[in-house]
Every structure is written in structure tokens, then in C-alpha cells.
Amino acid sequence: MIELKENTLYTNKELAEWFGMKANSFANQKEKKLEELKAFADYELQGNKQKKVFIKKVYEPVYNKKGSESY
């Protein structure tokens, strides 16, 4: 399992791995998952076509469904 790191740019594939899901599943649920990510880190989207997620501050580096607001 990967841990989020501050001041790091993540691709959809890397975030899918962090959430413990496949890249295609993440792509289909991206908005919902990015909303869920707010409980774990402050972030901003960067890039033009292929938006990447830049993590500014990490509250919880490891994904845990119980730490999620949607739990």
C-alpha cells in the first residue's frame, strides 16, 4: 500500500492504487473519490487535459475506509 506524500504530484493510476482499486474504476468514480480524498489531504488539480493531483498537506497518509467521511 502506498502512502501519500506532501508536495507530490499523483496520476490517476497512482491514486487508484492508493484507494485500493483499479485505474478504470477510479476513472469512473473520480469526482466521488476526489471528494473522499479531502478527508485525507489538501490537494489541487494541475494540468490541462490529463489532470493530476498535487498533494499540498497530508492528514492521513494511508487510505482507510473508516477514515473516510463517506463511511
Order of alpha helices (4+ residues) and beta strands (2+ residues): beta-alpha-alpha-alpha-beta-beta
